[in-house]
């Protein structure tokens, strides 16, 4: 048994995943795409009364953007403000942390799909696939982004994993 085989276990992969995502949530700055800020946080600020409607992009006036995630952010902001954590830096850190937890959960729920896929293979191939699904460099980077695309992908993967378990 090699050193890698000794430590390549689901529990260790999950601990490493949480640590990598926490580091990514702490050190991620700004936004990946303009929509992450202008279509979500600015709409939330409008709802909070901090941004006038005249400063919002044309999608707001034409009612072309989804509103669900904006309301989630709005109520999260109210929750954190209740505890005195209304700083935009603290709030966006918690948004990144919540996004990463949602992403980790979505990948974790895909384990039955991987086990089904690697059922004829050895357990080591399954663990390597699980490791790569969690720890490839771009996974934590995208999981911590509180964007519609990131949340939508995570929710889709959660729904897919439940659908897969129902049909198998």
C-alpha positions in Angstrom: 0.0 0.0 0.0 1.5 3.3 -1.1 1.3 6.5 0.9 -1.3 7.9 -1.4 -3.5 4.8 -1.0 -3.2 5.2 2.7 -4.6 8.7 2.8 -6.9 8.5 -0.3 -10.2 8.0 1.6 -13.6 9.8 1.3 -13.3 11.4 4.7 -9.8 12.8 3.9 -11.0 14.0 0.5 -13.9 15.8 2.2 -11.6 17.4 4.8 -9.2 18.6 2.1 -12.2 19.8 0.0 -13.5 22.0 2.9 -10.1 23.4 3.6 -9.4 24.3 -0.1 -12.9 25.8 -0.4 -12.4 27.8 2.8 -9.1 29.2 1.5 -10.7 30.0 -1.8 -13.6 31.8 0.0 -11.2 33.8 2.1 -8.8 34.9 -0.7 -11.2 35.4 -3.6 -11.5 39.1 -4.3 -14.0 40.9 -6.5 -16.1 39.1 -9.0 -15.5 36.6 -11.8 -18.1 38.2 -14.2 -19.9 41.5 -14.0 -23.3 39.8 -13.6 -22.2 38.5 -10.2 -22.1 42.1 -9.0 -24.3 44.2 -11.2 -27.1 41.6 -11.6 -27.2 40.3 -8.0 -25.6 42.5 -5.4 -26.7 45.8 -7.0 -30.3 44.5 -7.3 -30.1 43.4 -3.6 -28.8 46.9 -2.8 -31.8 48.4 -4.6 -34.1 46.2 -2.5 -32.3 47.4 0.6 -32.8 51.0 -0.5 -29.1 51.7 -1.0 -29.1 52.0 -4.8 -31.5 54.1 -6.8 -33.3 52.5 -9.7 -31.7 55.0 -12.1 -28.3 53.5 -11.3 -29.4 49.9 -12.3 -28.7 48.4 -15.7 -31.3 48.2 -18.4 -32.3 44.6 -17.5 -33.9 45.9 -14.3 -36.2 48.3 -16.1 -37.1 45.7 -18.7 -37.6 43.0 -16.0 -35.3 40.6 -17.7 -33.3 39.2 -14.8 -34.2 36.4 -12.3 -35.2 37.6 -8.9 -35.0 34.5 -6.7 -31.3 34.7 -5.9 -31.6 38.4 -5.3 -34.3 37.7 -2.6 -32.1 35.0 -1.0 -29.2 37.5 -0.8 -31.6 40.2 0.5 -32.8 38.0 3.4 -29.2 36.8 4.1 -28.2 40.4 4.3 -31.0 41.1 6.7 -30.0 38.1 8.8 -26.3 39.1 9.0 -27.2 42.7 9.6 -29.2 41.6 12.6 -26.0 40.2 14.1 -24.1 43.4 13.2 -22.2 41.9 10.2 -23.4 44.3 7.5 -20.0 45.2 6.2 -19.9 44.5 2.4 -16.6 42.6 2.8 -18.0 40.3 5.6 -21.2 39.8 3.7 -19.6 38.9 0.4 -17.3 36.5 2.3 -20.3 34.7 3.8 -21.9 34.6 0.3 -18.8 33.0 -1.0 -18.8 30.5 1.9 -22.5 29.7 1.4 -21.9 29.2 -2.3 -19.0 26.9 -1.6 -21.0 24.8 0.8 -23.8 24.5 -1.8 -21.2 23.4 -4.3 -19.5 20.9 -2.0 -22.9 19.5 -1.2 -23.8 19.1 -4.9 -20.6 17.2 -5.7 -20.9 15.1 -2.5 -24.4 14.0 -3.6 -23.0 12.8 -6.9 -21.1 10.0 -5.1 -23.8 7.4 -6.0 -23.3 8.3 -9.7 -19.6 7.7 -9.4 -20.0 4.5 -7.5 -22.4 3.3 -10.2 -20.0 4.3 -12.9 -17.0 2.7 -11.3 -18.9 -0.4 -10.0 -16.8 -2.8 -12.1 -13.6 -0.9 -11.5 -11.5 -1.0 -8.3 -12.3 1.3 -5.4 -9.2 3.3 -6.1 -10.5 4.6 -9.4 -13.6 5.8 -7.7 -11.6 7.7 -5.0 -9.4 9.4 -7.6 -12.5 10.5 -9.6 -14.1 11.8 -6.4 -10.9 13.6 -5.5 -10.7 15.2 -8.9 -14.4 16.2 -8.8 -13.7 18.0 -5.5 -10.2 19.3 -5.7 -9.4 20.2 -9.4 -8.2 23.8 -9.3 -11.2 25.3 -11.0 -13.8 23.6 -8.8 -13.2 25.6 -5.6 -12.7 28.8 -7.7 -16.2 28.4 -9.3 -17.9 27.1 -6.2 -17.1 30.2 -4.2 -18.6 32.5 -6.8 -22.1 33.6 -5.7 -23.3 33.8 -9.2 -26.5 32.6 -10.8 -24.5 30.1 -13.0 -22.7 28.7 -10.0 -25.8 28.3 -7.9 -27.8 27.0 -10.9 -25.2 24.3 -11.6 -25.1 23.2 -7.9 -28.9 23.0 -7.8 -29.0 21.1 -11.1 -26.4 18.6 -9.7 -28.4 18.1 -6.5 -31.6 17.5 -8.5 -29.7 15.1 -10.9 -28.3 13.1 -8.0 -31.7 12.6 -6.5 -33.2 11.7 -9.9 -30.3 9.2 -10.5 -31.0 7.6 -7.1 -34.7 7.4 -7.9 -34.2 5.6 -11.2 -31.5 3.2 -10.2 
